Amino acid sequence: MKSLNTHFPAIFILIVFALIMAGCGAGTPQATFYTLSTIQDGDAMEQPISDYPDVAIGIGPVKFPDNLDRPSIVTRIDNNRLKIDELHRWGGSLEKKFKAVLVENVAYLLQTDQVVARPWERYFKPDIRITIDVHRFSGDLGKQATLRATWMIFTSGAKVPLVIKTSNIIERSEDESYGGLVAAQSRSVAVLCAEIAQAVDQVLKNQ
């Protein structure tokens, strides 16, 4: 009995501490994680433009805004202010996912499995190379997603682009949630890829 009485205060303190920590944890909001979707996985309406199974396409370099180099989703309050929400986050690197979606979308639109993002292996020799400079990729929660990017198309070995274009894309959000905003951002990437794929199609037809 003496041993039990000796340890009882310590056990009691541990139990109380555990209950306090459990109570604190129960009131802590949990972060929600999001990812961009491809044309085939999301709700974009774009369809294959042509069929180029033998054409190799290289995408890159792709330049991304520095203010998006963070796990939290960034939205715009106005032209000069941004909001960073720590409870709504990307499930991984937004830049890497953006590039991966570009590859999948362009491959789907042009029906080729030979689409690779930089850096690629030495043995890969692209017939078409696409560079992209993303100026803005953000949104206004409950309103719209905006994607503005300048892109260029080069043929194999060329140093001068055949096509230079700046795309300004706005996709309306279907609701006021972060999920609705991310879906709109995914659709904006799909539209960008469709514009690029249409230009590539014209380049290949004119060769």
N, C-alpha and C positions, 0 to 999 in steps of 0.2 A: 504493500500500500504506500510505503514511503517513496518508492521509486515512481509510482504513478503520480503522486502529488508533486514530485519534483519536476516532472516533464509536462504537467498539465498546463502551466502558464505559457510555455513555449508553443505547445500545440494550439492553444486557444488563439494566440497571436497570429500564427500561421493561417488559421481558418478565417479570422477576421480580415487579414490582408488579402487572402484569395477572394473573399466576397467583395471587397472594395474594388479590386482590379477587375473582377467580372462585371461589376456594375458600371465601371468606367468604359469598358470595352463595348458593353451593350448600347451605350449612347453615342458611340463614334460612327459617323457616316462612312459607308463603304464606297470606294471608288468604282465607277463603271468604266469598262474598257470597250473601245470601238476599233473597227478596221474598215478600210475602203473595200468595196466589192468590185468585181469585174463585170463586164457586160453580161456574161453568161450567168453569173451568180446573183446579180442585182436586178433592179427594175428598169434599166436602160432599154431603149427601144431599137438601138442600132442593129443592123443586120450585115452579114458579110457583103463586101463590095465587089470582090473579085476572087479569083482562085490562082494563087502563085506558089504552088508547092515547091518549086525549084529555086525560088528567089530567097537569098539570104539577106536579112536586114539587121543592121546594128544600130542600137539606140544609145546615144551618149556622145559627149558628156551631157548630163542633166544637172543644171544648176538650180538650187533650191533656196528660198529666202532664209536668212539666218534666224529670223524671229520665230520660225517654225521648228527649229532644232531643239525640241523639248518634248517630254512625254504628254504634257497637258494640252488639251484642245484650246486653240486660240480663236477667239471671236472678236469682231469689231464692235466697239461702242459707237464710235463716229470716225471721221477721217483721220483723226490724230491720236485716238486712244484704243488700246487693245485690252481685252479681258482674258486672263489665263485662269482656267478653272481646274483646280487640283483634283476635284472629284469626278471629272470626266476626262478620261485619258485615252491615248492611242495604245493599242495592244502591243506595239513595237515601234520601231523607227518609222515615222511617217514618210521620210524621204525614201527609204528602202522599199516600203510598201507602194508608194507612188510609182517608183520605177518598175516594180514587179507587175503592177496593174497595167502600166503602159505596154509592157512586153506581151502580156496575155491578151489585151484588147487588140493590139495591132496584129498579132498572130491570128486571132479569130477573124478580124475584119478582112484580112488579105489571104486567109486560109493557107498559112504556111507555118510549119513547125520550126523554121529557121530564123527565129527572132531572138536576139541576144542583147543584153545590156552590158555596157562597159563596166569593168574591164573584161575583155574576152580573151580566149586563148589565141596563141599565135597562128594556129592552123585555121582559125575562123576568118574567112575573107568575105566581108559583106559586099553584096552588089549595090546596096543602098545604105547610106548612113544618115541618121537623123539626130540632130542636136537640138536641145530644148533648154531655154532659159525661162524659168518660172518666176514671174515678177510678183504675182499675188495668188495665194490659195487660201482663202479664208471665207468667213461667212458672218451674217447677222442672224443671231438666233431667232427662230420663228419667222424669218423673212426669206433670205436667199443665200446661196453660195456663189462665190465669185472666183473664177480662174482666169488669169491673164498670163499668157506665155508667148514668147517669140521662139519660133522653130525654123530650122533650115534643113533642106534635103540635099545631100551630096551623092553623086554616083561613085562607083569604085575608083579610088585613087585620086579623085578630084579635090582640088583645094578651094575652088569657087563653087558656092551652092547654086543649084538650079532653081530652088524655091526658097524664098524668105517671106515669112508671114507672121503677124502677131494676131493671136486669137484672144478675143474678149468674150468670155462665156459666163452667163448668169443662169442659174437653175433655182427655181423657187422651192422653198422647203414646204413639205406637205403639212407640217405641224410645228409646234413651238419647242419640240424636244431636241436634244442633242442627236438622237438617233435619226430624226428627220433631217437635220443639218448634214450629218455624215452621208446619208443617202443622196442628198442633193449634190454634195461634193463628189461622190462616186459618179453620178450622172454627168457632172461637168467634165470629169476626166474622160468619160466615154465619148462625149461630144468632141473633145480635143483630139482623141484618137481617131475618130471618124473623119475629121477634117484632114488630119495627117495622112490617113490611109487613102482618102480620095486623091490627094495630091500625089502620093506615091503611085497610085494607079495610073494617073495621067502621065507621069514621068516614064513609067515602064511601057505604056502604050506608044509613046512618042519615040522610043529608042529604035 
